Amino acid sequence: MEMIQGFLIAAVAFLLVLGIVVTVHELGHFLAAKAFGTKIDRFSIGFGQAIASWRDKSGVDWRIGWLPIGGYVRFAGDDNAASIPDAEDLATMRRDLIDQGRGAEIDRYFHFKPVYQRAIIAAAGPAANFLLAIAIFAVFLSTLGEWVVPARIAQVEAGSPAAAAGLRPGDLILKADGRRVVRFDDVAEVVSVRANVPITFVVDRGGREVVLTATPRWQLRNDPVGGPQRIGVLGIRPEQSSDDFVNVRYNPIEAVQRGAQRTWHTLETTVFYLGRMITGQVSADQLRGPLGIATVTKNVATLGNDSSDGFLENLGRSALNLAQLVAVLSVSIGFMNLLPVPVLDGGHLLFYAYEAVFRRPLAAKVQAAGYRVGLALVLGLMLFATWNDLQRLHVFKLIGGLFS
């Protein structure tokens, strides 16, 4: 019974979180297209056969597909897989519209829009993801504030990287790797993805600034949300008595600024870690696919819930935790979609850049080949991440045990 309950929590939370992130992403494309007067045929959340659909007054077919792992906006004239016809296709499309007596609609077709408008529409999806993250962070910061622990060191573990670098109890960390430090969590964000990378710290030691260099080392830790993870550690601990925690509240403008900073730092950390993964400095076994994200979502939804608390209190706590996960995941989805892979928004932007420079779109054959390569890369990455998920969940050991 407990397993079934856990599965249901994971499924519902996963679909809710992913649905919000995907819907906002596609709304970014949709609203930008609407602003430029683009003719839109369909707005879909999920793929496959529609389980619900309706058509609005402007002729847009809104639908929810049975496979809720993505979504799309289909513009009028989207006929080929890459969604970018070449010069010959455009000429044919224009001629067909004129022959059908619909020449007046040509300027509303996405592919006949100026290249800068198409680029804005393509970039609007990731931009919407970043704005969603900023908005969520800002709402939390302006209403609940944040409990922070100043980055003052209370303990330095013997033999740790911090001890080797000369960090001492009482030091107040001001900067880490050039980033201004406000709270101890800021230090953890920098250190966790920089194992074996020297980091320059600026600390306040008795009223004077001291510059030190420390190199974090790998450590396997069991995270209550993500499970076992290899992260970088220094071997320092902050003061954590109840008197050390400070609740900082922000006015709306400050909250938006702080929300933008959090979004940027999340993006910066993602890019840095991905770069280390590509160059082989860290293992790719931390990549998560749909199963891994569903597991994290379930853990976040149940984090801090107590059977002694009421249902509504636990539900509210889960909603707050999931909202923060939506913000973090939204940043990741926005970044991934900006990668220059033809099947993603970044790939379309790459094609538009070519068209802007050479005054003509790429040949259809080149676009189709790029699409196939991009699709293979994305599917390969998803399969690899799913393999990691299965390994992390010990599925293969379970199956092996059935036959041993």
Residue pairs with C-beta under 8 A, 6 or more apart in sequence:
6 298
9 298
9 301
9 302
10 294
10 295
10 297
10 298
10 301
11 294
13 294
13 297
13 298
13 300
13 301
13 318
13 322
14 290
14 293
14 294
14 297
14 298
15 68
16 322
17 297
17 322
17 325
17 326
17 329
18 68
18 69
18 293
18 329
19 45
19 68
20 132
20 326
21 129
21 132
21 326
21 329
21 330
21 333
22 45
22 70
22 71
22 333
23 45
23 71
24 128
24 129
24 132
24 330
25 71
25 125
25 126
25 128
25 129
25 330
25 333
25 334
25 337
26 43
26 44
26 45
26 71
26 72
26 73
26 125
27 128
28 124
28 125
28 126
28 127
28 128
28 129
28 131
29 73
29 121
29 122
29 124
29 125
29 128
30 40
30 43
30 73
31 124
31 128
32 120
32 121
32 124
33 40
33 73
33 75
33 110
33 121
33 124
34 40
36 113
36 117
36 120
36 121
37 107
37 108
38 75
38 76
38 108
38 109
38 110
38 113
38 121
39 59
39 75
39 76
39 77
39 105
39 108
39 109
39 110
40 58
40 60
40 73
40 74
40 75
40 76
41 59
41 60
41 61
41 74
41 75
41 76
41 78
42 60
42 61
42 62
42 63
42 72
42 73
42 74
43 60
43 61
43 62
43 63
43 71
43 73
43 74
44 50
44 62
44 63
44 64
44 65
44 71
44 72
44 73
44 74
45 63
45 64
45 65
45 68
45 71
46 64
46 65
46 66
46 67
46 68
46 69
46 70
46 71
47 65
47 66
47 67
47 69
47 70
47 71
47 72
48 65
48 66
48 67
49 65
49 66
50 63
50 64
50 65
50 66
51 64
51 65
51 66
52 63
52 64
53 61
53 62
53 63
53 64
54 61
54 62
54 63
55 61
55 62
56 62
65 71
69 290
75 83
75 109
75 110
75 111
76 105
76 108
76 109
76 110
77 85
77 93
77 109
77 110
77 111
78 110
79 85
79 89
79 93
80 89
80 364
80 367
80 368
81 368
81 371
82 342
82 351
82 364
82 367
82 368
82 370
82 371
83 348
84 111
84 348
84 351
84 361
84 362
84 367
85 93
85 111
85 361
85 364
86 360
86 361
86 362
86 363
86 364
86 367
87 360
87 361
88 364
89 364
90 111
90 112
90 361
93 109
93 111
94 106
94 112
97 103
97 105
97 106
97 109
98 106
106 112
107 113
110 118
110 121
111 118
113 121
115 352
115 355
115 356
116 356
118 348
118 352
119 349
119 352
119 353
119 356
122 345
122 348
122 349
122 352
123 338
123 345
123 349
125 334
125 337
125 345
126 333
126 334
126 335
126 337
126 338
126 345
127 334
128 334
129 330
129 331
129 333
129 334
129 337
130 263
130 267
130 330
130 331
130 334
132 326
132 327
132 330
133 259
133 262
133 263
133 266
133 327
133 328
133 330
133 331
133 334
134 256
134 259
134 260
134 262
134 263
135 259
136 259
136 323
136 324
136 326
136 327
136 330
137 255
137 258
137 259
137 262
137 263
137 327
138 252
138 255
138 256
138 258
138 259
139 255
140 146
140 320
140 323
140 324
141 249
141 250
141 254
141 255
141 258
141 259
142 249
142 250
142 251
142 252
142 254
142 255
145 247
145 248
145 249
145 250
146 183
146 247
146 248
147 245
147 246
147 247
147 248
148 182
148 183
148 184
148 185
148 245
148 246
148 247
148 248
149 183
149 184
149 185
149 238
149 239
149 240
149 244
149 245
149 246
150 172
150 183
150 184
150 238
150 239
150 244
150 246
151 172
151 173
151 174
151 181
151 182
151 183
151 184
151 186
151 187
151 238
152 170
152 171
152 172
152 173
152 184
152 238
152 239
153 162
153 167
153 168
153 169
153 170
153 171
153 172
153 173
153 236
153 237
153 238
154 169
154 237
154 238
154 239
154 240
155 169
155 236
155 237
156 162
156 163
156 167
156 168
156 169
156 235
156 236
157 163
157 235
157 236
157 237
159 235
160 233
160 234
160 235
160 236
161 214
161 215
161 216
161 217
161 233
161 234
161 235
162 214
162 234
162 235
162 236
163 235
164 214
165 201
165 212
165 213
165 214
165 215
165 234
166 212
167 201
167 203
167 212
167 214
167 234
167 236
168 205
170 205
170 206
171 203
171 204
171 205
171 210
172 203
172 204
172 205
173 181
173 184
173 187
173 201
173 202
173 203
174 180
174 181
174 202
174 203
174 204
174 209
175 181
175 200
175 201
175 202
176 186
176 187
176 190
176 191
176 199
176 200
176 201
177 190
177 194
177 199
177 200
178 200
179 186
179 190
179 265
180 186
181 187
184 238
186 265
187 234
187 236
189 265
189 269
190 199
191 199
191 216
191 231
191 232
191 233
191 234
192 216
192 231
192 232
192 233
193 231
193 232
193 269
193 272
193 273
193 276
194 216
194 232
194 272
195 216
195 217
195 218
195 230
195 231
195 232
195 233
195 282
196 215
196 216
196 217
196 218
196 232
196 281
197 215
197 216
197 232
198 213
198 214
198 215
199 213
199 214
199 215
199 216
200 211
200 212
200 213
201 211
201 212
201 213
201 214
202 209
202 210
202 211
203 209
203 210
203 212
204 210
214 234
216 232
216 233
216 234
217 232
217 233
218 230
218 231
218 232
218 233
219 230
219 231
219 232
219 233
220 228
220 229
220 230
221 228
221 229
221 231
221 233
222 228
222 229
223 229
224 299
224 303
225 296
225 299
225 300
225 303
226 296
226 299
227 295
227 299
227 392
228 392
229 286
230 282
230 283
230 286
238 244
250 258
262 327
263 327
263 331
266 327
266 328
266 331
266 332
267 331
267 334
267 335
270 331
270 332
270 335
271 335
273 282
276 282
277 283
277 284
277 287
284 384
284 388
285 388
285 391
286 388
287 381
287 384
287 385
287 388
288 296
288 385
288 388
288 389
289 382
289 383
289 384
289 385
289 386
289 387
289 388
289 389
290 382
290 386
290 389
291 386
291 389
291 390
291 393
292 385
292 388
292 389
292 392
293 329
295 389
295 392
295 393
296 325
297 322
297 325
300 318
300 321
300 322
300 324
300 325
301 318
301 321
301 322
302 318
303 317
303 318
303 321
304 317
304 321
305 314
305 317
305 318
306 314
309 317
336 344
337 344
337 345
337 346
338 344
338 345
338 346
338 349
339 346
339 347
340 346
340 347
340 349
340 350
341 347
341 374
341 377
341 378
342 348
342 350
342 351
342 367
342 370
342 371
342 373
342 374
342 375
343 371
343 374
343 375
343 377
343 378
344 374
344 378
347 370
347 371
347 374
351 361
351 362
351 367
351 370
354 361
354 362
355 361
355 362
361 367
362 370
390 396
